[in-house]
């Protein structure tokens, strides 16, 4: 802790992993607070990396420092904003609606990597997190596209195919990104035709989101992806053809 808090700390991955190991063994998570609020960006980076890497068994306990992690959403350093979004998906509770709204507003971030991380948040967030994120984004920025989203689609933000197509073609890039994220968000499985709709967009960023889904970068390890569905459908058709010829 003292080495990471030293004014001249320049980053040390070995030291960061060693501290993460201690947190996993029971070192109080409140001790992340002084690291997260440090004036040294490298110290903050080590702290938010540890928070992001916490396993699901411990991530919810990080709610004790959720405000400090959320403050990094306003950092000038894009990598800190990126990691903060990842950490907040694991440690927020229904009481953190305003923080979730701030996460969602980063879908309009100037940095493409940060926007991508919010897309990942939309894909993997629990239903209540997604609901609170959109509603609070609209409340924080009533003039934003999220107000339109709340008014048009109510509380669930899971538009049907026709509505999804309308969002994918919306003039506001922020809503197009949100629609792409919804298109690849798993229900029971990832819906092949929704991914295909995003692939046909005129927006290059939307097409990349769909491509990242197909390649597995934006897909939960528990989700059945569109390529699997396509292969299964193809194999089924092939089997039926062979059987019909016998």
N, C-alpha and C positions, 0 to 999 in steps of 0.2 A: 504493500500500500504506500509506504513512504517513498519508494523508488518511482512509482507511477505518479505520485503527487509532487515530485521534485520539479522545480521550475524549468529545469533543462531537459526534462524527459522527452526523448525523440522517438519513442515507440520501441517496443521490444516484444516480439511475438511469443518468445519462450516464456517471458515473465507473465504475459497476459494469459497464456494457457495455464500456467502454474496457478495463477490467482483464480481462474475459472474452476480449476480442480478443487480448490479450497472452498469455493462457494457451493460446489456440488456435494462436498463432504459435510456442509453445515455451517460454514462461516456466514454470519448474519448478512442477509441481502441488503439490509439498510446501509451497509458499508459501501455500497455502490454510489450512494448519494454524493459524497465529496468528490468522487471521480467524475461523475456526470456534470457537476456544476463547476468543475475546474476551468480556469481561464486558458488552459493549454488544450488545444484541439486534439492533440495526439493522446492525451490522457482521456478526454471525452470519447475518442474513437475506441480506445481499449475497453472502456466501461460499457459502451452501447454494443460493442461486439459481444462481450460476455453476456449481456442481457439478451441479445438476439439468439445466441447459441444455447441458452438454457433449455433443457429438455422440457417436454410438456408436463412432466411431473412437478417441475419447479416454477415454470414460467408464470403461473397465476400468482405466485407469492411475490412476484416483482411489482405487484400493484402498490406496494409500499413506496416505490420510487416512480410511479407512473407520471406524476407531474413533471419531474425532472427529465424523464425520457421525452415527454411531450414537448418540452421547451426546445429540444434539439430540432424539432420540425421547422423552427425559424432560424436555424443555423445558416451561416453563409456558406458552409462547406456542404456540398451536395452528398458526399458519402455519409455524413452524419445524419442528414435528413433521410437518406435511403435506409440506413440501419435502424433508425428510430421507428420508421413505419413497420419494419419487420418485427421489432420487439413489442410494439404496442398491440399488434394482433394477438399476441399471446398473453398479455398481462392486463388488458382492459376488462372492466366489468360493466354491467348495465348502468352504473352510476357515472360512467365516464363518457357520456354522450357528447359533450362539447369537445373532448379530445378526439373522439372518433370523427366528429365533423371536421376538425382541423386536418386529420389524415386524409379525408375524402377531398378536401379542397386542394390538396397537393396534386390532384389529377391535372391541375392547371399549372404545375411547376414548370419553371423555365428549363429544367434539366430533364432530358428524355429518360435517363435511368431512374430518376425519382418517380416520374409518371408511370414507368413500367412497374415499379414496386407497388404503387397504388393499385394498378390493374391486378397484380398478384393478390393484394389484400382483398379486392372485390371477389376474386375467384375463390379464395379459401376462407373468407370470413364466415363466421356463424351468421345465421339469418338475423338474429337480434342485433349483431354488430353492424351488419349492412344496413338494416333499417335505421338504427340510430345515427349511423354515419351520414346517410343521405338527408335525413330529417334535420340534423344539426348543422350540416353544411348549408342547407337552405335557410336555416334560422340565422346563421352567422353571416351569410351573404345573400340576403333576400333578393338581390338583383342578379344572382347567378343562375346558371342553367339548372341547378339542383332544385330551385323553386318550381320550375317547369316540370321537372321529373316527379316531384311530390304531388303536384296538382293533377298530373296526367295519369299517374300509375298508382297512386295511393300508398299503402303501407308495405307492399310486398316487393315491388321493384323487380318483378319477374315477368316482363311483357311477353305476350304471345308472338308468334312468328310475324304477323302483319305489323304489330307495334314495334317489334325489334327492328324490322327493316326500316321503319320510319325513323327510328333513333339512329341507325347506322348511316342514314342519309341526312341527318340533321345538320343545319348550317353551322352549329356550334361544335367545334372540335372536342370540347370537353365531354359533351353528350355522346359523341361518336366513340370516344375511348371507353366511356362507361358502358355503352351498348356492346362493344367488342368484348369487354370483360364479362358481361352478363352472358354473352353468346357462348363463351367457353367455360362458364361456371358449371360444375357438375350438378345435375339433379340426382337421379340414380346413376346415370351415366352422362357423359358429355354428348350433347345432341349434335349429330353429324351435320344436319342441314343448317343449324345455327352457325357452326364453324364455317361452313361453305358460304353462307351469306356474308360473313365478315371478310372472307378471302376475296370476295368480289367487289369490295369497297374501292372507291376512288382515292381513299385516304391511305397513304403508304404506312402510317403508323398503325392503323387498324389492321391492315394486311399482315404486318409483322406480328401483331398480337396473336392472330390466328395461326401464323406459321410457328410461333413459339409454343403454342398449345400442341400442335401436331408433333413437334419435336420433343415435347415433354418438359420444356422449361417452365411452362405455365400450366402445370397439371399436377394435381394431388397424386401422391403415390398410390392412394386408395381408389382413384377414379379410373373407370374404363374409358380410354381415350377413343377418339373418332377413328384412328387408324385400325384399332382393334375391331371396332364395330364394322368397318368397311371390309376388313379381312374375313371376319366371321360371316358376313352377308355373302361375300364372294364364294367362300368355301361351301356355304349352304346351297347356293345356286348351282355350284359345280356338282355337288353330291346329288342334287335332285335331277340334274341332267343325266348323270351317269346311271342313276337308278331307272330313269325313264327309258334308257336305251337298252336295258337288260331284258 
